[in-house]
Amino acid sequence: MEFEWSEAKRLAVLDDRRLDFLDARRLFDGRPICTAPSPRDAEERWVSIGDLHDEMIAVVWTRRGAAIRTITMRKARDEEKRRYRALHG
């Protein structure tokens, strides 16, 4: 699976939130995740919630051809954590 992102955005999120887009790729390795639409203007976006390093993380992404393009990454919100736990315990 291919992944891409804006390197400037990756560095900003890493500096601000201490989360690295490089780790976001792990959410797509077959582990349990919860994915829902995250509409934004004309672009189809998704938010996937999963456990990374014993913390619930949200990754907003879209498809660009064959690649998954990471848009942003943050700690999961309480409602997102509840949704994840309802699906996966």
mmCIF file as gemmi writes it, N, C-alpha and C atoms, coordinates in Angstrom:
data_model
loop_
_atom_site.group_PDB
_atom_site.id
_atom_site.type_symbol
_atom_site.label_atom_id
_atom_site.label_alt_id
_atom_site.label_comp_id
_atom_site.label_asym_id
_atom_site.label_entity_id
_atom_site.label_seq_id
_atom_site.pdbx_PDB_ins_code
_atom_site.Cartn_x
_atom_site.Cartn_y
_atom_site.Cartn_z
_atom_site.occupancy
_atom_site.B_iso_or_equiv
_atom_site.pdbx_formal_charge
_atom_site.auth_seq_id
_atom_site.auth_asym_id
_atom_site.pdbx_PDB_model_num
ATOM 1 N N . MET Axp A 1 ? 0.844 -1.173 0 1 0 ? 1 A 1
ATOM 2 C CA . MET Axp A 1 ? 0 0 0 1 0 ? 1 A 1
ATOM 3 C C . MET Axp A 1 ? 0.896 1.246 0 1 0 ? 1 A 1
ATOM 4 N N . GLU Axp A 2 ? 0.537 2.201 -0.822 1 0 ? 2 A 1
ATOM 5 C CA . GLU Axp A 2 ? 1.293 3.456 -0.919 1 0 ? 2 A 1
ATOM 6 C C . GLU Axp A 2 ? 0.699 4.505 0.005 1 0 ? 2 A 1
ATOM 7 N N . PHE Axp A 3 ? 1.576 5.324 0.576 1 0 ? 3 A 1
ATOM 8 C CA . PHE Axp A 3 ? 1.154 6.435 1.429 1 0 ? 3 A 1
ATOM 9 C C . PHE Axp A 3 ? 1.872 7.695 0.982 1 0 ? 3 A 1
ATOM 10 N N . GLU Axp A 4 ? 1.183 8.818 1.131 1 0 ? 4 A 1
ATOM 11 C CA . GLU Axp A 4 ? 1.793 10.115 0.817 1 0 ? 4 A 1
ATOM 12 C C . GLU Axp A 4 ? 1.217 11.155 1.754 1 0 ? 4 A 1
ATOM 13 N N . TRP Axp A 5 ? 1.884 12.294 1.829 1 0 ? 5 A 1
ATOM 14 C CA . TRP Axp A 5 ? 1.458 13.404 2.667 1 0 ? 5 A 1
ATOM 15 C C . TRP Axp A 5 ? 2.265 14.63 2.308 1 0 ? 5 A 1
ATOM 16 N N . SER Axp A 6 ? 1.836 15.746 2.807 1 0 ? 6 A 1
ATOM 17 C CA . SER Axp A 6 ? 2.612 16.978 2.709 1 0 ? 6 A 1
ATOM 18 C C . SER Axp A 6 ? 3.67 16.926 3.813 1 0 ? 6 A 1
ATOM 19 N N . GLU Axp A 7 ? 4.927 17.019 3.424 1 0 ? 7 A 1
ATOM 20 C CA . GLU Axp A 7 ? 5.997 16.966 4.421 1 0 ? 7 A 1
ATOM 21 C C . GLU Axp A 7 ? 5.927 18.16 5.377 1 0 ? 7 A 1
ATOM 22 N N . ALA Axp A 8 ? 5.534 19.318 4.874 1 0 ? 8 A 1
ATOM 23 C CA . ALA Axp A 8 ? 5.383 20.488 5.749 1 0 ? 8 A 1
ATOM 24 C C . ALA Axp A 8 ? 4.306 20.231 6.796 1 0 ? 8 A 1
ATOM 25 N N . LYS Axp A 9 ? 3.188 19.636 6.398 1 0 ? 9 A 1
ATOM 26 C CA . LYS Axp A 9 ? 2.107 19.321 7.339 1 0 ? 9 A 1
ATOM 27 C C . LYS Axp A 9 ? 2.565 18.257 8.334 1 0 ? 9 A 1
ATOM 28 N N . ARG Axp A 10 ? 3.276 17.247 7.861 1 0 ? 10 A 1
ATOM 29 C CA . ARG Axp A 10 ? 3.805 16.201 8.743 1 0 ? 10 A 1
ATOM 30 C C . ARG Axp A 10 ? 4.667 16.818 9.844 1 0 ? 10 A 1
ATOM 31 N N . LEU Axp A 11 ? 5.568 17.707 9.46 1 0 ? 11 A 1
ATOM 32 C CA . LEU Axp A 11 ? 6.468 18.328 10.429 1 0 ? 11 A 1
ATOM 33 C C . LEU Axp A 11 ? 5.718 19.233 11.398 1 0 ? 11 A 1
ATOM 34 N N . ALA Axp A 12 ? 4.683 19.929 10.919 1 0 ? 12 A 1
ATOM 35 C CA . ALA Axp A 12 ? 3.874 20.788 11.784 1 0 ? 12 A 1
ATOM 36 C C . ALA Axp A 12 ? 3.12 19.957 12.824 1 0 ? 12 A 1
ATOM 37 N N . VAL Axp A 13 ? 2.515 18.845 12.391 1 0 ? 13 A 1
ATOM 38 C CA . VAL Axp A 13 ? 1.781 17.974 13.313 1 0 ? 13 A 1
ATOM 39 C C . VAL Axp A 13 ? 2.745 17.313 14.288 1 0 ? 13 A 1
ATOM 40 N N . LEU Axp A 14 ? 3.887 16.902 13.808 1 0 ? 14 A 1
ATOM 41 C CA . LEU Axp A 14 ? 4.899 16.301 14.681 1 0 ? 14 A 1
ATOM 42 C C . LEU Axp A 14 ? 5.333 17.296 15.756 1 0 ? 14 A 1
ATOM 43 N N . ASP Axp A 15 ? 5.562 18.529 15.377 1 0 ? 15 A 1
ATOM 44 C CA . ASP Axp A 15 ? 5.99 19.557 16.324 1 0 ? 15 A 1
ATOM 45 C C . ASP Axp A 15 ? 4.88 19.92 17.306 1 0 ? 15 A 1
ATOM 46 N N . ASP Axp A 16 ? 3.655 20.084 16.794 1 0 ? 16 A 1
ATOM 47 C CA . ASP Axp A 16 ? 2.532 20.552 17.605 1 0 ? 16 A 1
ATOM 48 C C . ASP Axp A 16 ? 1.923 19.452 18.471 1 0 ? 16 A 1
ATOM 49 N N . ARG Axp A 17 ? 1.78 18.237 17.909 1 0 ? 17 A 1
ATOM 50 C CA . ARG Axp A 17 ? 1.041 17.172 18.602 1 0 ? 17 A 1
ATOM 51 C C . ARG Axp A 17 ? 1.901 15.97 18.976 1 0 ? 17 A 1
ATOM 52 N N . ARG Axp A 18 ? 3.146 15.972 18.54 1 0 ? 18 A 1
ATOM 53 C CA . ARG Axp A 18 ? 4.064 14.844 18.782 1 0 ? 18 A 1
ATOM 54 C C . ARG Axp A 18 ? 3.532 13.547 18.184 1 0 ? 18 A 1
ATOM 55 N N . LEU Axp A 19 ? 2.86 13.667 17.033 1 0 ? 19 A 1
ATOM 56 C CA . LEU Axp A 19 ? 2.365 12.525 16.27 1 0 ? 19 A 1
ATOM 57 C C . LEU Axp A 19 ? 2.99 12.583 14.889 1 0 ? 19 A 1
ATOM 58 N N . ASP Axp A 20 ? 3.426 11.434 14.396 1 0 ? 20 A 1
ATOM 59 C CA . ASP Axp A 20 ? 4.151 11.38 13.13 1 0 ? 20 A 1
ATOM 60 C C . ASP Axp A 20 ? 3.348 10.633 12.069 1 0 ? 20 A 1
ATOM 61 N N . PHE Axp A 21 ? 3.17 11.266 10.919 1 0 ? 21 A 1
ATOM 62 C CA . PHE Axp A 21 ? 2.457 10.63 9.813 1 0 ? 21 A 1
ATOM 63 C C . PHE Axp A 21 ? 3.082 9.29 9.435 1 0 ? 21 A 1
ATOM 64 N N . LEU Axp A 22 ? 4.364 9.113 9.676 1 0 ? 22 A 1
ATOM 65 C CA . LEU Axp A 22 ? 4.996 7.824 9.391 1 0 ? 22 A 1
ATOM 66 C C . LEU Axp A 22 ? 4.318 6.713 10.184 1 0 ? 22 A 1
ATOM 67 N N . ASP Axp A 23 ? 3.906 7 11.415 1 0 ? 23 A 1
ATOM 68 C CA . ASP Axp A 23 ? 3.214 6.013 12.242 1 0 ? 23 A 1
ATOM 69 C C . ASP Axp A 23 ? 1.775 5.792 11.795 1 0 ? 23 A 1
ATOM 70 N N . ALA Axp A 24 ? 1.18 6.775 11.14 1 0 ? 24 A 1
ATOM 71 C CA . ALA Axp A 24 ? -0.212 6.652 10.693 1 0 ? 24 A 1
ATOM 72 C C . ALA Axp A 24 ? -0.385 5.459 9.765 1 0 ? 24 A 1
ATOM 73 N N . ARG Axp A 25 ? 0.65 5.105 9.041 1 0 ? 25 A 1
ATOM 74 C CA . ARG Axp A 25 ? 0.571 3.966 8.115 1 0 ? 25 A 1
ATOM 75 C C . ARG Axp A 25 ? 0.203 2.68 8.841 1 0 ? 25 A 1
ATOM 76 N N . ARG Axp A 26 ? 0.568 2.579 10.098 1 0 ? 26 A 1
ATOM 77 C CA . ARG Axp A 26 ? 0.294 1.361 10.866 1 0 ? 26 A 1
ATOM 78 C C . ARG Axp A 26 ? -1.189 1.1 11.064 1 0 ? 26 A 1
ATOM 79 N N . LEU Axp A 27 ? -2.012 2.149 11.015 1 0 ? 27 A 1
ATOM 80 C CA . LEU Axp A 27 ? -3.455 1.932 11.164 1 0 ? 27 A 1
ATOM 81 C C . LEU Axp A 27 ? -4.014 1.076 10.035 1 0 ? 27 A 1
ATOM 82 N N . PHE Axp A 28 ? -3.296 0.984 8.943 1 0 ? 28 A 1
ATOM 83 C CA . PHE Axp A 28 ? -3.795 0.26 7.767 1 0 ? 28 A 1
ATOM 84 C C . PHE Axp A 28 ? -3.1 -1.09 7.6 1 0 ? 28 A 1
ATOM 85 N N . ASP Axp A 29 ? -2.533 -1.615 8.694 1 0 ? 29 A 1
ATOM 86 C CA . ASP Axp A 29 ? -1.802 -2.878 8.615 1 0 ? 29 A 1
ATOM 87 C C . ASP Axp A 29 ? -2.658 -4.099 8.94 1 0 ? 29 A 1
ATOM 88 N N . GLY Axp A 30 ? -3.966 -3.89 9.077 1 0 ? 30 A 1
ATOM 89 C CA . GLY Axp A 30 ? -4.867 -5.003 9.368 1 0 ? 30 A 1
ATOM 90 C C . GLY Axp A 30 ? -5.378 -5.01 10.797 1 0 ? 30 A 1
ATOM 91 N N . ARG Axp A 31 ? -4.881 -4.111 11.621 1 0 ? 31 A 1
ATOM 92 C CA . ARG Axp A 31 ? -5.364 -4.034 13.008 1 0 ? 31 A 1
ATOM 93 C C . ARG Axp A 31 ? -6.794 -3.497 13.009 1 0 ? 31 A 1
ATOM 94 N N . PRO Axp A 32 ? -7.549 -3.703 14.091 1 0 ? 32 A 1
ATOM 95 C CA . PRO Axp A 32 ? -8.909 -3.171 14.161 1 0 ? 32 A 1
ATOM 96 C C . PRO Axp A 32 ? -8.904 -1.64 14.115 1 0 ? 32 A 1
ATOM 97 N N . ILE Axp A 33 ? -9.722 -1.09 13.242 1 0 ? 33 A 1
ATOM 98 C CA . ILE Axp A 33 ? -9.918 0.36 13.175 1 0 ? 33 A 1
ATOM 99 C C . ILE Axp A 33 ? -11.4 0.638 12.97 1 0 ? 33 A 1
ATOM 100 N N . CYS Axp A 34 ? -11.764 1.856 13.192 1 0 ? 34 A 1
ATOM 101 C CA . CYS Axp A 34 ? -13.118 2.345 12.937 1 0 ? 34 A 1
ATOM 102 C C . CYS Axp A 34 ? -12.978 3.496 11.947 1 0 ? 34 A 1
ATOM 103 N N . THR Axp A 35 ? -13.616 3.379 10.787 1 0 ? 35 A 1
ATOM 104 C CA . THR Axp A 35 ? -13.495 4.39 9.734 1 0 ? 35 A 1
ATOM 105 C C . THR Axp A 35 ? -14.872 4.958 9.411 1 0 ? 35 A 1
ATOM 106 N N . ALA Axp A 36 ? -14.93 6.28 9.287 1 0 ? 36 A 1
ATOM 107 C CA . ALA Axp A 36 ? -16.183 6.964 8.958 1 0 ? 36 A 1
ATOM 108 C C . ALA Axp A 36 ? -15.885 8.097 7.985 1 0 ? 36 A 1
ATOM 109 N N . PRO Axp A 37 ? -16.884 8.483 7.193 1 0 ? 37 A 1
ATOM 110 C CA . PRO Axp A 37 ? -16.684 9.626 6.295 1 0 ? 37 A 1
ATOM 111 C C . PRO Axp A 37 ? -16.39 10.895 7.088 1 0 ? 37 A 1
ATOM 112 N N . SER Axp A 38 ? -15.562 11.746 6.502 1 0 ? 38 A 1
ATOM 113 C CA . SER Axp A 38 ? -15.238 13.051 7.085 1 0 ? 38 A 1
ATOM 114 C C . SER Axp A 38 ? -15.308 14.082 5.963 1 0 ? 38 A 1
ATOM 115 N N . PRO Axp A 39 ? -16.55 14.391 5.526 1 0 ? 39 A 1
ATOM 116 C CA . PRO Axp A 39 ? -16.717 15.226 4.335 1 0 ? 39 A 1
ATOM 117 C C . PRO Axp A 39 ? -16.071 16.597 4.464 1 0 ? 39 A 1
ATOM 118 N N . ARG Axp A 40 ? -15.492 17.028 3.357 1 0 ? 40 A 1
ATOM 119 C CA . ARG Axp A 40 ? -14.845 18.348 3.312 1 0 ? 40 A 1
ATOM 120 C C . ARG Axp A 40 ? -14.903 18.844 1.876 1 0 ? 40 A 1
ATOM 121 N N . ASP Axp A 41 ? -15.688 19.858 1.628 1 0 ? 41 A 1
ATOM 122 C CA . ASP Axp A 41 ? -15.803 20.456 0.297 1 0 ? 41 A 1
ATOM 123 C C . ASP Axp A 41 ? -16.045 19.367 -0.75 1 0 ? 41 A 1
ATOM 124 N N . ALA Axp A 42 ? -15.29 19.387 -1.826 1 0 ? 42 A 1
ATOM 125 C CA . ALA Axp A 42 ? -15.513 18.444 -2.918 1 0 ? 42 A 1
ATOM 126 C C . ALA Axp A 42 ? -14.689 17.168 -2.762 1 0 ? 42 A 1
ATOM 127 N N . GLU Axp A 43 ? -13.789 17.128 -1.784 1 0 ? 43 A 1
ATOM 128 C CA . GLU Axp A 43 ? -12.907 15.973 -1.624 1 0 ? 43 A 1
ATOM 129 C C . GLU Axp A 43 ? -13.524 14.951 -0.67 1 0 ? 43 A 1
ATOM 130 N N . GLU Axp A 44 ? -13.5 13.685 -1.077 1 0 ? 44 A 1
ATOM 131 C CA . GLU Axp A 44 ? -13.967 12.614 -0.207 1 0 ? 44 A 1
ATOM 132 C C . GLU Axp A 44 ? -12.866 12.307 0.812 1 0 ? 44 A 1
ATOM 133 N N . ARG Axp A 45 ? -13.187 12.486 2.084 1 0 ? 45 A 1
ATOM 134 C CA . ARG Axp A 45 ? -12.22 12.242 3.153 1 0 ? 45 A 1
ATOM 135 C C . ARG Axp A 45 ? -12.786 11.24 4.143 1 0 ? 45 A 1
ATOM 136 N N . TRP Axp A 46 ? -11.879 10.597 4.865 1 0 ? 46 A 1
ATOM 137 C CA . TRP Axp A 46 ? -12.234 9.598 5.854 1 0 ? 46 A 1
ATOM 138 C C . TRP Axp A 46 ? -11.446 9.865 7.122 1 0 ? 46 A 1
ATOM 139 N N . VAL Axp A 47 ? -12.009 9.459 8.25 1 0 ? 47 A 1
ATOM 140 C CA . VAL Axp A 47 ? -11.268 9.48 9.499 1 0 ? 47 A 1
ATOM 141 C C . VAL Axp A 47 ? -11.245 8.05 10.032 1 0 ? 47 A 1
ATOM 142 N N . SER Axp A 48 ? -10.053 7.561 10.319 1 0 ? 48 A 1
ATOM 143 C CA . SER Axp A 48 ? -9.881 6.223 10.87 1 0 ? 48 A 1
ATOM 144 C C . SER Axp A 48 ? -9.326 6.344 12.278 1 0 ? 48 A 1
ATOM 145 N N . ILE Axp A 49 ? -9.943 5.595 13.193 1 0 ? 49 A 1
ATOM 146 C CA . ILE Axp A 49 ? -9.561 5.607 14.595 1 0 ? 49 A 1
ATOM 147 C C . ILE Axp A 49 ? -8.974 4.245 14.926 1 0 ? 49 A 1
ATOM 148 N N . GLY Axp A 50 ? -7.841 4.264 15.607 1 0 ? 50 A 1
ATOM 149 C CA . GLY Axp A 50 ? -7.224 3.013 16.022 1 0 ? 50 A 1
ATOM 150 C C . GLY Axp A 50 ? -6.204 3.232 17.109 1 0 ? 50 A 1
ATOM 151 N N . ASP Axp A 51 ? -5.695 2.135 17.632 1 0 ? 51 A 1
ATOM 152 C CA . ASP Axp A 51 ? -4.72 2.176 18.717 1 0 ? 51 A 1
ATOM 153 C C . ASP Axp A 51 ? -3.309 2.194 18.144 1 0 ? 51 A 1
ATOM 154 N N . LEU Axp A 52 ? -2.56 3.218 18.505 1 0 ? 52 A 1
ATOM 155 C CA . LEU Axp A 52 ? -1.146 3.332 18.154 1 0 ? 52 A 1
ATOM 156 C C . LEU Axp A 52 ? -0.372 3.643 19.425 1 0 ? 52 A 1
ATOM 157 N N . HIS Axp A 53 ? 0.563 2.798 19.755 1 0 ? 53 A 1
ATOM 158 C CA . HIS Axp A 53 ? 1.398 3.02 20.94 1 0 ? 53 A 1
ATOM 159 C C . HIS Axp A 53 ? 0.543 3.191 22.197 1 0 ? 53 A 1
ATOM 160 N N . ASP Axp A 54 ? -0.501 2.352 22.329 1 0 ? 54 A 1
ATOM 161 C CA . ASP Axp A 54 ? -1.396 2.375 23.496 1 0 ? 54 A 1
ATOM 162 C C . ASP Axp A 54 ? -2.156 3.688 23.657 1 0 ? 54 A 1
ATOM 163 N N . GLU Axp A 55 ? -2.418 4.352 22.551 1 0 ? 55 A 1
ATOM 164 C CA . GLU Axp A 55 ? -3.2 5.584 22.563 1 0 ? 55 A 1
ATOM 165 C C . GLU Axp A 55 ? -4.142 5.567 21.364 1 0 ? 55 A 1
ATOM 166 N N . MET Axp A 56 ? -5.378 6.025 21.573 1 0 ? 56 A 1
ATOM 167 C CA . MET Axp A 56 ? -6.334 6.082 20.476 1 0 ? 56 A 1
ATOM 168 C C . MET Axp A 56 ? -6.043 7.308 19.622 1 0 ? 56 A 1
ATOM 169 N N . ILE Axp A 57 ? -5.809 7.065 18.331 1 0 ? 57 A 1
ATOM 170 C CA . ILE Axp A 57 ? -5.397 8.103 17.4 1 0 ? 57 A 1
ATOM 171 C C . ILE Axp A 57 ? -6.407 8.181 16.254 1 0 ? 57 A 1
ATOM 172 N N . ALA Axp A 58 ? -6.624 9.379 15.759 1 0 ? 58 A 1
ATOM 173 C CA . ALA Axp A 58 ? -7.471 9.619 14.594 1 0 ? 58 A 1
ATOM 174 C C . ALA Axp A 58 ? -6.593 10.096 13.44 1 0 ? 58 A 1
ATOM 175 N N . VAL Axp A 59 ? -6.784 9.477 12.283 1 0 ? 59 A 1
ATOM 176 C CA . VAL Axp A 59 ? -6.067 9.872 11.069 1 0 ? 59 A 1
ATOM 177 C C . VAL Axp A 59 ? -7.105 10.256 10.02 1 0 ? 59 A 1
ATOM 178 N N . VAL Axp A 60 ? -7.016 11.475 9.527 1 0 ? 60 A 1
ATOM 179 C CA . VAL Axp A 60 ? -7.887 11.931 8.434 1 0 ? 60 A 1
ATOM 180 C C . VAL Axp A 60 ? -7.109 11.732 7.148 1 0 ? 60 A 1
ATOM 181 N N . TRP Axp A 61 ? -7.763 11.095 6.163 1 0 ? 61 A 1
ATOM 182 C CA . TRP Axp A 61 ? -7.07 10.733 4.932 1 0 ? 61 A 1
ATOM 183 C C . TRP Axp A 61 ? -8.016 10.723 3.744 1 0 ? 61 A 1
ATOM 184 N N . THR Axp A 62 ? -7.432 10.659 2.571 1 0 ? 62 A 1
ATOM 185 C CA . THR Axp A 62 ? -8.195 10.54 1.331 1 0 ? 62 A 1
ATOM 186 C C . THR Axp A 62 ? -7.418 9.645 0.381 1 0 ? 62 A 1
ATOM 187 N N . ARG Axp A 63 ? -8.062 9.215 -0.658 1 0 ? 63 A 1
ATOM 188 C CA . ARG Axp A 63 ? -7.376 8.428 -1.697 1 0 ? 63 A 1
ATOM 189 C C . ARG Axp A 63 ? -6.902 9.373 -2.787 1 0 ? 63 A 1
ATOM 190 N N . ARG Axp A 64 ? -5.687 9.184 -3.22 1 0 ? 64 A 1
ATOM 191 C CA . ARG Axp A 64 ? -5.125 9.899 -4.366 1 0 ? 64 A 1
ATOM 192 C C . ARG Axp A 64 ? -4.557 8.834 -5.284 1 0 ? 64 A 1
ATOM 193 N N . GLY Axp A 65 ? -5.33 8.438 -6.261 1 0 ? 65 A 1
ATOM 194 C CA . GLY Axp A 65 ? -4.919 7.333 -7.13 1 0 ? 65 A 1
ATOM 195 C C . GLY Axp A 65 ? -4.814 6.066 -6.303 1 0 ? 65 A 1
ATOM 196 N N . ALA Axp A 66 ? -3.664 5.411 -6.343 1 0 ? 66 A 1
ATOM 197 C CA . ALA Axp A 66 ? -3.45 4.185 -5.583 1 0 ? 66 A 1
ATOM 198 C C . ALA Axp A 66 ? -2.975 4.453 -4.16 1 0 ? 66 A 1
ATOM 199 N N . ALA Axp A 67 ? -2.708 5.703 -3.834 1 0 ? 67 A 1
ATOM 200 C CA . ALA Axp A 67 ? -2.124 6.038 -2.528 1 0 ? 67 A 1
ATOM 201 C C . ALA Axp A 67 ? -3.178 6.503 -1.53 1 0 ? 67 A 1
ATOM 202 N N . ILE Axp A 68 ? -2.879 6.267 -0.265 1 0 ? 68 A 1
ATOM 203 C CA . ILE Axp A 68 ? -3.619 6.873 0.83 1 0 ? 68 A 1
ATOM 204 C C . ILE Axp A 68 ? -2.845 8.128 1.217 1 0 ? 68 A 1
ATOM 205 N N . ARG Axp A 69 ? -3.511 9.275 1.129 1 0 ? 69 A 1
ATOM 206 C CA . ARG Axp A 69 ? -2.869 10.548 1.477 1 0 ? 69 A 1
ATOM 207 C C . ARG Axp A 69 ? -3.317 10.967 2.865 1 0 ? 69 A 1
ATOM 208 N N . THR Axp A 70 ? -2.377 11.016 3.794 1 0 ? 70 A 1
ATOM 209 C CA . THR Axp A 70 ? -2.665 11.468 5.149 1 0 ? 70 A 1
ATOM 210 C C . THR Axp A 70 ? -2.816 12.984 5.138 1 0 ? 70 A 1
ATOM 211 N N . ILE Axp A 71 ? -3.922 13.448 5.684 1 0 ? 71 A 1
ATOM 212 C CA . ILE Axp A 71 ? -4.218 14.88 5.732 1 0 ? 71 A 1
ATOM 213 C C . ILE Axp A 71 ? -3.83 15.445 7.097 1 0 ? 71 A 1
ATOM 214 N N . THR Axp A 72 ? -4.239 14.742 8.16 1 0 ? 72 A 1
ATOM 215 C CA . THR Axp A 72 ? -3.842 15.144 9.503 1 0 ? 72 A 1
ATOM 216 C C . THR Axp A 72 ? -3.965 13.96 10.441 1 0 ? 72 A 1
ATOM 217 N N . MET Axp A 73 ? -3.461 14.159 11.64 1 0 ? 73 A 1
ATOM 218 C CA . MET Axp A 73 ? -3.426 13.103 12.643 1 0 ? 73 A 1
ATOM 219 C C . MET Axp A 73 ? -3.54 13.786 14.002 1 0 ? 73 A 1
ATOM 220 N N . ARG Axp A 74 ? -4.347 13.195 14.893 1 0 ? 74 A 1
ATOM 221 C CA . ARG Axp A 74 ? -4.557 13.786 16.215 1 0 ? 74 A 1
ATOM 222 C C . ARG Axp A 74 ? -4.995 12.693 17.173 1 0 ? 74 A 1
ATOM 223 N N . LYS Axp A 75 ? -5.044 13.033 18.462 1 0 ? 75 A 1
ATOM 224 C CA . LYS Axp A 75 ? -5.614 12.117 19.435 1 0 ? 75 A 1
ATOM 225 C C . LYS Axp A 75 ? -7.105 12.01 19.155 1 0 ? 75 A 1
ATOM 226 N N . ALA Axp A 76 ? -7.649 10.818 19.327 1 0 ? 76 A 1
ATOM 227 C CA . ALA Axp A 76 ? -9.076 10.603 19.067 1 0 ? 76 A 1
ATOM 228 C C . ALA Axp A 76 ? -9.919 11.35 20.096 1 0 ? 76 A 1
ATOM 229 N N . ARG Axp A 77 ? -11.035 11.865 19.632 1 0 ? 77 A 1
ATOM 230 C CA . ARG Axp A 77 ? -11.989 12.536 20.508 1 0 ? 77 A 1
ATOM 231 C C . ARG Axp A 77 ? -12.775 11.483 21.288 1 0 ? 77 A 1
ATOM 232 N N . ASP Axp A 78 ? -13.402 11.903 22.38 1 0 ? 78 A 1
ATOM 233 C CA . ASP Axp A 78 ? -14.137 10.965 23.238 1 0 ? 78 A 1
ATOM 234 C C . ASP Axp A 78 ? -15.192 10.193 22.459 1 0 ? 78 A 1
ATOM 235 N N . GLU Axp A 79 ? -15.956 10.878 21.613 1 0 ? 79 A 1
ATOM 236 C CA . GLU Axp A 79 ? -16.995 10.201 20.826 1 0 ? 79 A 1
ATOM 237 C C . GLU Axp A 79 ? -16.377 9.179 19.876 1 0 ? 79 A 1
ATOM 238 N N . GLU Axp A 80 ? -15.245 9.501 19.301 1 0 ? 80 A 1
ATOM 239 C CA . GLU Axp A 80 ? -14.56 8.559 18.406 1 0 ? 80 A 1
ATOM 240 C C . GLU Axp A 80 ? -14.078 7.332 19.169 1 0 ? 80 A 1
ATOM 241 N N . LYS Axp A 81 ? -13.59 7.541 20.376 1 0 ? 81 A 1
ATOM 242 C CA . LYS Axp A 81 ? -13.164 6.408 21.213 1 0 ? 81 A 1
ATOM 243 C C . LYS Axp A 81 ? -14.353 5.517 21.543 1 0 ? 81 A 1
ATOM 244 N N . ARG Axp A 82 ? -15.493 6.131 21.874 1 0 ? 82 A 1
ATOM 245 C CA . ARG Axp A 82 ? -16.701 5.348 22.181 1 0 ? 82 A 1
ATOM 246 C C . ARG Axp A 82 ? -17.145 4.54 20.965 1 0 ? 82 A 1
ATOM 247 N N . ARG Axp A 83 ? -17.102 5.156 19.78 1 0 ? 83 A 1
ATOM 248 C CA . ARG Axp A 83 ? -17.479 4.456 18.56 1 0 ? 83 A 1
ATOM 249 C C . ARG Axp A 83 ? -16.56 3.264 18.299 1 0 ? 83 A 1
ATOM 250 N N . TYR Axp A 84 ? -15.27 3.473 18.494 1 0 ? 84 A 1
ATOM 251 C CA . TYR Axp A 84 ? -14.285 2.405 18.308 1 0 ? 84 A 1
ATOM 252 C C . TYR Axp A 84 ? -14.573 1.253 19.279 1 0 ? 84 A 1
ATOM 253 N N . ARG Axp A 85 ? -14.766 1.589 20.545 1 0 ? 85 A 1
ATOM 254 C CA . ARG Axp A 85 ? -15.015 0.541 21.572 1 0 ? 85 A 1
ATOM 255 C C . ARG Axp A 85 ? -16.324 -0.191 21.337 1 0 ? 85 A 1
ATOM 256 N N . ALA Axp A 86 ? -17.327 0.496 20.796 1 0 ? 86 A 1
ATOM 257 C CA . ALA Axp A 86 ? -18.596 -0.164 20.475 1 0 ? 86 A 1
ATOM 258 C C . ALA Axp A 86 ? -18.378 -1.227 19.395 1 0 ? 86 A 1
ATOM 259 N N . LEU Axp A 87 ? -17.455 -0.978 18.478 1 0 ? 87 A 1
ATOM 260 C CA . LEU Axp A 87 ? -17.171 -1.949 17.412 1 0 ? 87 A 1
ATOM 261 C C . LEU Axp A 87 ? -16.195 -3.029 17.828 1 0 ? 87 A 1
ATOM 262 N N . HIS Axp A 88 ? -15.196 -2.664 18.61 1 0 ? 88 A 1
ATOM 263 C CA . HIS Axp A 88 ? -14.081 -3.583 18.868 1 0 ? 88 A 1
ATOM 264 C C . HIS Axp A 88 ? -13.85 -3.928 20.343 1 0 ? 88 A 1
ATOM 265 N N . GLY Axp A 89 ? -14.667 -3.375 21.219 1 0 ? 89 A 1
ATOM 266 C CA . GLY Axp A 89 ? -14.526 -3.7 22.641 1 0 ? 89 A 1
ATOM 267 C C . GLY Axp A 89 ? -13.473 -2.924 23.369 1 0 ? 89 A 1
